[in-house]
Amino acid sequence: MELKHLRAFVALAEELHFGRAAQRLCIVQPALSMQIKALEDELDVRLFERDRHKVALSVTGRLFLPEARATLHQALRAEQTARLSARGEIGTLRIAFVSSVLPKLLPALIRTMHARYPLITLELKDMPTPDQIAALHDNQLDFGLIRLPVHGSGLDIRVVLEEPFVVALPDDHALAARTLIHPPDLRGFPAFVLARRYAPGFHDEMLVALKREGAELEIAQELGEFSTMLALVSAGLGIGVIPSAAAMALPPRVVARPLALRDHKAGIGLASSGASSPIKRALLDVIHLCGDGL
């Protein structure tokens, strides 16, 4: 059953006049008559009752009309979906992220993606960097927002955010009165840091940078989440060395002060594997826009 025959049928069913229906379809009247006859022959039914003076739908034609309309509508949807997919404007993207992007980068990404590509669905997962890398290699993710640096991953990684470090402190801590904290100031205070298992490169390079600047941290505990770390700081159990974005939502009785680490910053990268595609390029464009605004 050809779509052009269904279009001819619907046009004639709505106009009930061969001349007007043919004009609507931008074809000549004999061509319309041939298409209607071909459809009736294929179905082995009579869709119209017609004589020299009028055209009317048969009983079968009246039942067939809503089905023909629905078929044409679905065909149009299929065509539009294919075209949108080819342009990267529809589909699903599986994205994992480290929790520290929740306050700023991730909301900006979601908001901009929804505004520019409302037909793209984002499946989001909170996942540590090593787990993201494994999932990307297993094709379980399309993108990962990972904690940098990572080495030898075999992934395509581009930096999307760099941020300075801060020290999270109980508001009655001896260092809370400082406007800037230098690494040697941290000596002797129990400190919380992100566990190496969750971001090996980040963990190692941060400790190296601190040591280079004269700090030997007294690590009280290594934790998997900055939010847990901040809760322990709020309880007065120690201080936390964290990226600045993680300090955007501080719990009660916690303050954050800049840490002087020269040029050493915490980085977030967008990691992906496999071939590019229109929908992946759409997200890369949006990430670029979000990065410019951060």
C-alpha positions as CSV (number, residue, x, y, z in Angstrom):
1,M,0.0,0.0,0.0
2,E,1.6,3.2,-1.2
3,L,1.5,6.4,0.9
4,K,0.6,8.4,-2.2
5,H,-2.5,6.3,-2.6
6,L,-3.5,6.9,1.0
7,R,-2.9,10.7,0.5
8,A,-5.1,10.6,-2.6
9,F,-7.8,8.7,-0.7
10,V,-7.8,11.1,2.2
11,A,-7.9,14.2,0.0
12,L,-10.8,12.9,-2.0
13,A,-12.6,11.7,1.1
14,E,-12.3,15.2,2.5
15,E,-13.1,17.1,-0.7
16,L,-15.6,14.7,-2.2
17,H,-14.8,16.3,-5.5
18,F,-12.2,14.9,-7.9
19,G,-11.2,18.3,-9.3
20,R,-10.7,20.0,-5.9
21,A,-8.8,16.9,-4.5
22,A,-6.5,16.8,-7.6
23,Q,-5.8,20.5,-7.2
24,R,-5.0,20.1,-3.5
25,L,-2.6,17.3,-4.4
26,C,-1.0,19.2,-7.3
27,I,-1.8,16.4,-9.7
28,V,-4.1,16.1,-12.7
29,Q,-7.6,14.6,-12.2
30,P,-6.9,11.4,-14.3
31,A,-3.9,10.7,-12.1
32,L,-6.0,11.0,-9.0
33,S,-8.6,8.6,-10.5
34,M,-5.8,6.1,-11.3
35,Q,-4.5,6.3,-7.7
36,I,-7.9,5.7,-6.2
37,K,-8.6,2.8,-8.5
38,A,-5.2,1.3,-7.7
39,L,-5.9,1.5,-4.0
40,E,-9.3,-0.1,-4.3
41,D,-7.9,-2.8,-6.5
42,E,-5.2,-3.6,-4.0
43,L,-7.6,-3.8,-1.1
44,D,-10.3,-5.4,-3.2
45,V,-12.9,-3.0,-1.8
46,R,-15.0,-0.1,-3.0
47,L,-14.1,3.1,-1.0
48,F,-16.3,5.5,-2.8
49,E,-19.8,5.6,-4.3
50,R,-19.6,7.8,-7.4
51,D,-21.6,8.8,-10.4
52,R,-21.5,11.7,-12.9
53,H,-23.0,14.1,-10.3
54,K,-21.5,13.3,-6.9
55,V,-18.8,11.4,-4.9
56,A,-19.5,9.9,-1.5
57,L,-17.7,7.6,0.8
58,S,-18.9,4.0,0.9
59,V,-19.4,2.3,4.3
60,T,-16.0,0.7,3.9
61,G,-14.5,4.1,3.0
62,R,-15.9,5.7,6.1
63,L,-14.3,3.0,8.3
64,F,-11.1,3.2,6.3
65,L,-10.7,7.0,6.5
66,P,-9.5,7.3,10.2
67,E,-7.1,4.4,9.7
68,A,-5.6,6.0,6.6
69,R,-5.2,9.3,8.4
70,A,-3.5,7.6,11.3
71,T,-1.1,5.7,8.9
72,L,-0.2,9.0,7.2
73,H,0.3,10.7,10.6
74,Q,2.6,7.9,11.8
75,A,4.5,7.9,8.5
76,L,5.1,11.7,8.9
77,R,6.3,11.1,12.5
78,A,8.7,8.4,11.3
79,E,10.1,10.7,8.7
80,Q,10.5,13.6,11.1
81,T,12.2,11.3,13.7
82,A,14.7,10.1,11.1
83,R,15.5,13.7,10.0
84,L,15.8,14.9,13.6
85,S,18.0,11.9,14.5
86,A,20.3,12.7,11.5
87,R,20.6,16.2,12.8
88,G,21.2,15.1,16.4
89,E,18.0,16.6,17.7
90,I,16.3,13.5,19.1
91,G,17.4,10.4,21.1
92,T,18.8,9.4,24.5
93,L,22.2,10.3,25.9
94,R,23.6,8.3,28.9
95,I,25.7,10.6,31.0
96,A,27.5,9.9,34.3
97,F,28.9,12.6,36.6
98,V,30.9,13.1,39.8
99,S,28.8,14.6,42.5
100,S,30.8,17.8,42.8
101,V,29.3,19.0,39.4
102,L,25.8,19.0,40.9
103,P,25.7,22.5,42.2
104,K,26.6,24.4,39.0
105,L,27.8,22.6,35.9
106,L,25.2,19.8,35.7
107,P,22.1,22.1,36.2
108,A,23.5,24.4,33.5
109,L,24.0,21.5,31.1
110,I,20.5,20.1,31.7
111,R,18.8,23.5,31.4
112,T,20.7,24.3,28.1
113,M,20.1,20.9,26.6
114,H,16.4,21.0,27.3
115,A,16.1,24.5,25.8
116,R,18.1,23.7,22.6
117,Y,17.2,20.0,22.2
118,P,13.9,19.3,23.9
119,L,13.5,15.9,22.2
120,I,16.8,14.6,23.6
121,T,16.5,12.6,26.9
122,L,19.3,12.6,29.3
123,E,19.8,9.5,31.5
124,L,22.0,10.6,34.4
125,K,24.0,8.6,36.9
126,D,26.1,9.7,39.9
127,M,29.3,7.6,39.5
128,P,32.9,7.8,40.7
129,T,35.5,8.5,38.0
130,P,37.1,5.0,37.8
131,D,33.6,3.5,37.5
132,Q,32.7,5.9,34.7
133,I,35.9,5.0,32.8
134,A,35.0,1.3,33.0
135,A,31.4,2.0,31.9
136,L,32.6,4.1,29.0
137,H,34.8,1.3,27.8
138,D,31.9,-1.2,28.1
139,N,29.6,1.1,26.1
140,Q,27.3,1.6,29.0
141,L,27.7,5.3,28.9
142,D,27.9,8.0,26.1
143,F,29.7,10.6,28.2
144,G,31.2,11.0,31.7
145,L,31.9,14.1,33.6
146,I,35.0,12.9,35.5
147,R,37.4,14.2,38.1
148,L,40.7,15.1,36.4
149,P,43.4,14.1,35.9
150,V,43.2,10.6,34.5
151,H,46.1,8.9,32.7
152,G,46.1,6.2,30.1
153,S,42.4,5.8,29.9
154,G,42.2,5.5,26.1
155,L,39.2,7.9,26.1
156,D,38.7,11.2,24.4
157,I,38.8,13.7,27.3
158,R,38.3,17.5,27.1
159,V,38.6,19.9,30.1
160,V,35.3,21.6,30.7
161,L,35.9,23.2,34.1
162,E,38.9,24.2,36.3
163,E,38.4,25.5,39.8
164,P,40.6,26.5,42.7
165,F,40.7,24.7,46.0
166,V,39.1,25.9,49.3
167,V,39.3,24.7,52.9
168,A,36.0,23.9,54.5
169,L,36.1,24.8,58.2
170,P,33.8,24.8,61.3
171,D,32.8,28.4,61.7
172,D,34.5,28.5,65.1
173,H,37.8,27.1,63.8
174,A,41.0,28.9,64.4
175,L,41.5,29.4,60.7
176,A,38.0,30.6,60.0
177,A,39.1,34.3,60.5
178,R,41.6,34.1,57.7
179,T,40.7,35.5,54.2
180,L,43.3,33.2,52.6
181,I,44.8,30.0,53.9
182,H,48.3,28.9,53.0
183,P,49.1,25.2,52.9
184,P,51.5,25.4,55.9
185,D,48.6,26.7,57.9
186,L,46.9,23.2,57.7
187,R,49.6,21.5,59.7
188,G,48.3,19.8,62.9
189,F,44.6,19.9,61.9
190,P,42.8,16.6,61.2
191,A,41.7,16.8,57.5
192,F,39.3,15.0,55.3
193,V,40.1,14.4,51.6
194,L,38.5,12.6,48.7
195,A,39.5,8.9,48.8
196,R,42.0,7.8,46.1
197,R,39.6,5.0,45.0
198,Y,37.1,7.6,43.7
199,A,39.6,9.8,41.8
200,P,43.2,8.5,41.9
201,G,44.8,11.3,39.8
202,F,43.0,14.1,41.7
203,H,43.9,12.6,45.0
204,D,47.6,12.1,44.2
205,E,48.2,15.4,42.5
206,M,46.4,17.4,45.2
207,L,48.6,15.8,47.9
208,V,51.7,16.5,45.8
209,A,50.7,20.1,45.3
210,L,50.1,20.6,49.1
211,K,53.4,19.0,50.0
212,R,55.2,21.1,47.4
213,E,53.7,24.2,49.1
214,G,54.8,23.1,52.6
215,A,51.7,21.2,53.9
216,E,51.8,17.7,55.3
217,L,48.2,16.9,55.8
218,E,47.1,15.0,58.9
219,I,44.5,12.9,57.1
220,A,41.8,11.9,59.5
221,Q,39.7,10.1,56.9
222,E,39.4,9.6,53.1
223,L,35.8,9.8,52.0
224,G,33.8,9.1,48.8
225,E,31.6,12.2,48.8
226,F,32.3,15.8,49.4
227,S,28.8,16.1,51.0
228,T,29.8,13.5,53.7
229,M,33.1,15.4,54.2
230,L,31.2,18.6,54.8
231,A,28.8,16.9,57.3
232,L,31.8,15.8,59.3
233,V,33.3,19.3,59.1
234,S,30.0,20.7,60.4
235,A,30.2,18.3,63.3
236,G,33.6,19.8,64.2
237,L,35.5,16.6,63.5
238,G,38.1,18.2,61.1
239,I,38.6,20.3,58.1
240,G,38.1,19.5,54.4
241,V,40.2,20.3,51.3
242,I,37.8,20.5,48.4
243,P,37.2,22.1,45.0
244,S,35.4,25.4,45.2
245,A,32.3,24.1,43.4
246,A,31.8,21.5,46.2
247,A,31.5,24.5,48.6
248,M,28.6,26.1,46.9
249,A,26.1,24.4,49.2
250,L,27.7,24.4,52.7
251,P,25.8,22.9,55.6
252,P,25.2,24.9,58.8
253,R,28.2,26.0,60.9
254,V,30.7,25.5,57.9
255,V,32.6,28.2,56.1
256,A,35.0,28.0,53.2
257,R,38.2,29.9,52.7
258,P,40.4,30.0,49.6
259,L,43.5,27.8,49.7
260,A,46.7,29.3,48.1
261,L,47.9,26.5,45.8
262,R,49.5,28.6,43.1
263,D,48.4,27.3,39.7
264,H,47.1,23.9,40.9
265,K,43.4,23.6,40.2
266,A,40.8,20.9,40.3
267,G,39.6,19.9,36.9
268,I,36.4,18.3,35.5
269,G,36.7,16.6,32.1
270,L,34.1,15.4,29.6
271,A,35.1,11.8,28.6
272,S,33.7,9.7,25.8
273,S,34.6,6.7,23.7
274,G,33.6,5.4,20.3
275,A,32.7,7.2,17.1
276,S,31.1,10.6,17.1
277,S,27.4,11.0,16.1
278,P,25.1,13.9,15.5
279,I,23.5,13.6,19.0
280,K,26.9,13.4,20.7
281,R,28.0,16.5,18.8
282,A,24.9,18.3,20.1
283,L,26.0,17.7,23.6
284,L,29.5,18.8,22.9
285,D,28.1,22.1,21.5
286,V,26.0,22.6,24.7
287,I,29.0,21.7,27.0
288,H,31.0,24.4,25.2
289,L,28.2,26.9,25.8
290,C,28.0,25.9,29.5
291,G,31.7,26.1,29.9
292,D,31.8,29.6,28.6
293,G,29.3,30.7,31.2
294,L,31.1,29.2,34.2
